């Protein structure tokens, strides 16, 4: 009997040891994978930073009318599922944003290279239109250490919000900054929760106002920021673990366009004209001085609309600059 019990104990010990080793391996593998993916995203961010600081970057067309921002051109060529970039200053949130309309939630468990990944990649809901939707719903995993959308967890604290009031979200052709309207918690897939992810396009002003009002009602604190019909919103969503299927949601309103690729396109399309404009600007003071001298020599009262030599010179320079600019636009439209 004792021998039989001993055998059972040995078998149980072996099984326990095997289970411990198995679990230990998977835990190690998980964190090793997380570290690997974190490094990969850091390298992607470096590509963007280098392109932003570099003098020359290849221009990549998005379509017949639009050109991709230089910092995102190479990444788009690597993976055309990329539709933008999101970041929050002072946090680790600094990632590409993907979208796969024909394969919803693909990037929930895939990295930028489309390989399986527990971290996934931030992505936009499949029924959102980047250029036209009133609200872009963006998902990201809540990863400890402030990784991915884990950084949003800090927005539960108003003091954190006070120091991080805006979110940078770029499309492939435009850089923009968004002001946070509300931060709230809810539950998904439940009649008791707020189905914020259903709001993409407002049917009318009333529907838009209802969405904002509900966000404000659930808000953890008052930001003093609101939005009105016609504004562009982004809604960031991540897991929140105080409830089953809990979600932490950050809603932000378009505040400022930092840069648009159309500006570069126009400048590059009329390089010769731009050079002329630049030269005119550099010579501005010389022109002012010359016109001022002419004014001084003119008979008093000849130019009845100018009260001084300086104003006269300024008007002449402005007129010349306008003519050069008009010619630049004309040349651009001819192309």
C-alpha positions, 0 to 999 in steps of 0.5 A, spaced: 500 500 500 505 504 501 509 503 495 502 504 491 501 511 495 509 512 493 508 511 486 502 516 486 506 521 489 512 521 484 507 521 478 503 527 481 510 530 483 512 529 476 506 532 473 506 538 477 513 539 475 511 538 468 506 543 468 510 548 472 515 548 467 510 548 461 507 554 464 514 557 466 516 557 458 509 560 456 510 566 461 517 567 459 515 566 451 510 571 452 514 576 455 520 575 450 515 576 445 512 582 448 519 585 448 521 583 441 514 587 439 516 593 443 523 593 440 520 592 433 515 598 434 520 602 437 524 601 430 518 603 426 518 610 430 525 611 429 523 610 421 518 616 422 523 620 426 528 620 421 524 621 415 521 627 419 528 630 420 531 628 414 532 633 408 530 629 402 524 623 403 521 620 397 514 622 395 509 616 395 503 617 391 496 615 395 492 616 389 492 620 383 490 627 387 494 626 394 501 624 396 503 621 402 507 625 408 514 624 407 515 620 414 510 615 412 511 614 405 516 608 406 512 605 412 506 605 407 510 601 402 511 596 407 504 595 409 499 599 405 494 597 411 497 603 414 492 609 414 495 613 420 499 615 426 497 616 433 501 619 439 501 622 446 506 626 448 510 624 454 507 617 454 509 610 450 503 611 445 507 612 439 504 607 433 502 606 426 494 606 425 492 600 421 485 599 417 482 592 414 475 594 412 474 587 409 478 583 415 475 586 421 479 586 427 485 583 423 490 587 427 487 585 434 492 580 434 497 581 428 503 586 428 505 591 423 508 586 419 502 582 419 505 576 423 501 574 429 502 578 435 499 578 442 500 586 442 497 587 436 497 594 432 492 600 433 487 599 428 481 603 426 474 600 426 472 597 419 466 601 417 470 608 418 472 612 413 478 616 414 476 622 410 469 623 411 466 619 418 464 624 423 468 619 428 474 614 427 473 609 433 481 606 434 482 600 438 488 598 442 490 593 447 491 595 454 498 592 455 502 593 462 507 598 463 504 604 458 505 600 452 500 600 446 493 603 449 495 601 456 497 609 456 490 611 456 489 608 463 493 614 466 487 618 464 483 616 469 486 621 473 484 628 472 491 630 474 494 626 468 489 629 463 491 636 465 498 635 463 496 631 457 490 634 454 491 633 447 492 627 442 496 627 435 493 623 430 495 623 423 492 621 417 497 619 411 496 626 408 495 630 414 498 632 421 492 634 426 492 635 434 485 633 438 483 636 444 480 631 449 473 631 450 471 626 455 474 620 458 469 614 461 468 607 463 463 602 460 462 595 458 462 592 451 457 587 449 452 589 454 445 592 454 447 596 460 453 599 457 454 605 452 455 602 445 460 608 443 462 604 437 456 604 433 457 612 432 461 613 426 457 618 422 451 622 425 445 622 421 444 629 423 446 635 429 441 631 434 445 625 433 451 628 434 449 632 440 446 626 443 453 622 443 457 628 446 452 628 451 452 621 453 460 621 453 459 627 458 454 624 462 459 618 463 465 622 464 470 621 470 471 629 470 469 635 466 475 637 461 471 643 459 471 641 452 466 640 447 464 639 440 458 640 435 455 638 429 460 638 423 467 637 428 471 631 427 472 626 432 476 620 434 474 615 440 480 611 443 478 604 446 482 599 450 480 594 455 479 596 462 479 591 468 474 593 473 468 590 470 467 584 465 468 586 458 470 593 461 472 599 456 476 605 457 474 610 452 477 617 450 474 621 446 477 627 442 475 633 438 479 636 432 483 642 434 488 644 429 491 642 423 499 642 424 500 640 417 497 638 410 501 634 404 497 638 399 502 644 402 508 640 400 505 638 393 503 645 391 510 647 393 514 641 389 509 642 383 511 649 382 519 649 384 521 654 379 515 659 382 517 658 389 524 660 388 521 666 385 517 667 391 523 666 395 527 671 392 522 676 392 521 675 400 529 675 401 529 682 397 523 685 400 527 690 404 531 692 398 524 693 394 521 697 400 527 702 401 527 703 393 520 704 393 521 709 399 526 713 396 521 714 390 516 716 394 520 721 398 522 724 391 515 724 389 511 730 389 507 731 396 499 729 395 501 725 388 499 718 391 493 720 395 491 713 398 498 712 402 500 716 408 507 715 408 513 712 404 513 706 408 506 704 407 507 706 400 513 701 399 509 695 403 503 696 398 508 695 392 511 689 395 505 686 397 502 687 390 508 684 387 508 678 392 500 677 390 502 677 383 508 672 383 503 667 388 497 668 383 502 666 377 505 660 381 497 657 382 496 658 375 502 654 373 500 649 378 493 648 375 496 648 368 499 641 370 
